[in-house]
Amino acid sequence: MKIIVCLKQVPDTAATIKVKPDGSGVETEGITYVINPYDEFALEEALRIKERLGEGEVTVITLGPPKAKEALRTALAMGADKGVHLSDPAFEGGDSYATAKALARAIQGLPYDLILCGKQAVDDDAAQVGPAMAELLGLPQACVITKLEIDANRKKAVVHRQIEGASEIMEVSLPAVFTAQKGLNEPRYPSLKGIMGAKKKEIAEHNPSSLGLSPEEVGLAGSKVKILKLSPPPSRATGKILEGEPREQASQLVKLLREEAKII
């Protein structure tokens, strides 16, 4: 079974994010980048499917600057077989649609039985690339899955999704696109052997021209949505510490909730 996993390199969730003074983006100096956590669930699931079947191939694909190749190398060290890197200045600044269009075009040229993505990227939280890509490829899709089972004939999959107050079970014809939710599995760490072996694995490079796309179709030029400005959230007001006996504190609290917070 040939499985494609879409990855994105994002700032580490522990990093302190600062908005540029002009609001055009965030400061990237000194930020550590990692594979998007939800994409790690997708990658781990692909590797487990390959291991269960005893054969197959896992190809990881990402769109991003030259630095994003680090994410591909990490994925290869975890056990993926091949990497595909869409890297060109024309790809920069793209929204979910432009990104999905480029990824879909690259995937059209690859053999696949299954496509896995994270449910969303933790930097923009859009959760649109996977579904948009499925639509562009004309494939069925199921999002935010927490369990994936492939049938013996590899023609269908049964997936579980968390919905409000219940679990939804769906049967989906393959090939299909699935987006992974936390709880699907527990991602592995790259082994030393895997890290050394990743250096020898293939990473194919693509630009818009090699995908048969014009620069106007991708990146900022090909986007449907453009970010006008970013701004940090307003600073929180300093908290108040109530002093005195419990009875006095309770009285002060009620007064503050009524006169300042105006919630009672």
N, C-alpha and C positions, 0 to 999 in steps of 0.2 A: 504494500500500500504506500502510495506517495502522498506525503502530507506537507502542506505549506503552512508556515507560522509567520504571521506579520508581527514585527516588533517595532517599538519606538524607544529611543533613548531620551530619558527625561531627567530633570534635576532630582537628586536624592531627596526623598521625603523629609529627611532630617535637616536639609539645607535651609539657611535663612534667605528668603527671597526678598530682594529690594527692587522697587520700580525705578526706572531711569527718571531723572529730573524732568525730562520733556514728555514722559508718559508713553514713549514709543515702544517700550518693551521692558524687560527685566535685566538687571545687571548679571552678566554671566561670569565675570571674573571671579575665580576662586571657588566656583560651584562644582561639586562632584556630581557626575552623571552616572546613571544606572539604567538597566533595562526596566521599562515600565512594569511595576509589580503584577498587574493583571496579565500582562503578556507572558510573564514567567509561568503562570498557571497554564496558559495555552501551550507553551513550549514543553512543560513537564508532561502534559497530557499526550502530546504528540510522541514524545520519547517513550512513554509507557505503552502506548498502542503499538509502536514498533517492536518493543521488547516482548509484549504479549504474543504478537503474531510471529515473532522470530525472523522477520524479514521486513524490508521496506526502506524508505528514504525520507528523511526530514530536511526540508529546505527552509531556511529562515530568510526573510526579506525585510529590509527597512528603507525608509526614505529619510535622508538627513545629510548634514554636512560631513566632511571627511572624518570628523571625530566620532560619528555614529558607527563607524566600522568597529569601534571597541565593543559595542553591544553585540555585533555579529560574532566577534571573536569569543566573547563570553558564552554565547549560545552554542557555538561550535565546540567549545571546551566542555559544555554540559552534555554534549552527545549528538548535536545536529550534524548533518552530513555536508551540506553545502550552504553558502550564503549568497545573497543578491543585494547589492547596494545601489540605490537610486540616489546619485550624488551629483548635483550641478547647481550653480547659483540660481538657475531658472526655477528650481523647485522650492526655493525659500519663500517663506511667508504665506504658504498655501493654507486654505481652510480645509475642513473635512472633505468637501466635495473634490477639490483639486488633488488632495492627497489620495483619496480613494480612486480617482480616475487614473493616476499614474501607477498605483499599485495594481489595479485591475489590468491595465495594459501589460505590465510586466508579467503578471500571473498567466495571462492568456498564452504566453509563449512557453509556459512550463507544463509538464505533465503533473496532474494532481487528482487525487480521489477525495481529498478533504482539506479544508482551509480553516485554520484556527487563529483567533485574535483574542486580545484581552477585551473585556467589556468596555473599557474606556482608558484613556491616558490620564495620569494623575496631574499633568500640567494644565490641560485645558478642560478636562472633564466633559468633553463633548459627547462621547459615546455614539458617534455617527459614522466613523470610518468603516467599521465592519459591515453594518447594514447597507451603507451606500455602495460598498464594493460588491456585496452580494447582488444588489440590484443591477449594477453595471455589468456583472458577469452573467446575469440571468439565472442565478442559483437560489435554491431555497435557503432559508436561514433560521437560526434559533439563537436568541441572545441570552446573556447572563445565566449560562448553564452551570449546574453544580454536579452533574453526573453525565457521563457519555459512555454508551455501549454500542459497539459495532457488531452487526449480525454476522453469522458464519459465512454468508455469501458476499459480504462487504458491499451490499447494495443499499442497505438501510442502516440508520442509527436510531437508537432510542435515547432521548435526552431528558433530564430533569431540570426544571426551572423553579426558582423560588418566586412565588407570587404572594400577594398580601393574604396572610392567614392560611396558606395552603401550598402544596407543591404540585406543579403542572408537569405531566409526562407527555412527551410528544414523540411521534415516529416521523422521521425525516428521510427522504430519499437522498442518496449520495450520487454525485458530489454535492456538498453543501458547505455553508459558512456557519461556524459556531463561534460565539464570543464567550470567554471564560469569566466566571465569577469566583470570588474567594470561596473556598470550601470544596472546589473541584478536586484539589490534591494539595500536596506539600512539595514545592519545588526543591530539587536537589542542588547541591553545591558542585561547582566544577572540581574534578579531581586533578591532581598534579599531572597524571598521565594524559588526561583530557586537555589540559592547558598546553602541554607540549605538543600534542597531536593537532591541536587547533591551528597551529602555525603553518601546517602543511595543507590544510583544507582549502578548497577553492572558494573564492568570493568573486562573483561576476559583477562588473561595474556597468551601470547604464546611465545615460543622459536622455533628455527628451527626444533627441534625434534618433537614437538607437531604439526607442520605443515607438517611433512613428508619430510622435506628438510634436506640435510646435510650441515654442516658448510661451505663446499667448494662451495655451490650454492648461498650463500647469502653474504652480506657485501662486504668487499674489495676483498675477495677471489673469489666471484662470479661476479665481475664487469667486464664489457667490456672496460670501460674507467677508467684510474687511473690518478689522479692529481699528477704531478711530483713536482710542486712547486708553491707557491703563492707569489706575489710581489705587493706592493702598487703602485699606479700610480705615475709617476714622479711629483715632486713638480712644481707648476706653477711659472713662472717667475714673479717678482714683476711688477706691472703695472706702467705706467708712467702718471704723471699729467702734462698737458700742461698749461703753463702760458702765460699771455699777453692778448692783445686785440683779439677779435674773428678772425680778419683777420690774425693775427700772429699765432694763434692756428691752423687755417686751413692750413696755409703754413707748419707749423711743422708737422701736421698730415700727409699731403700728402708726405712729405719728408720721414717720418718714414715708411709709408706704402710701399714706393717705394724702399728705401735703406735697411731697416731692415726686415720688414715682407715680402718684395718682392712679393706683391700681386697685384701691379698695375705697 
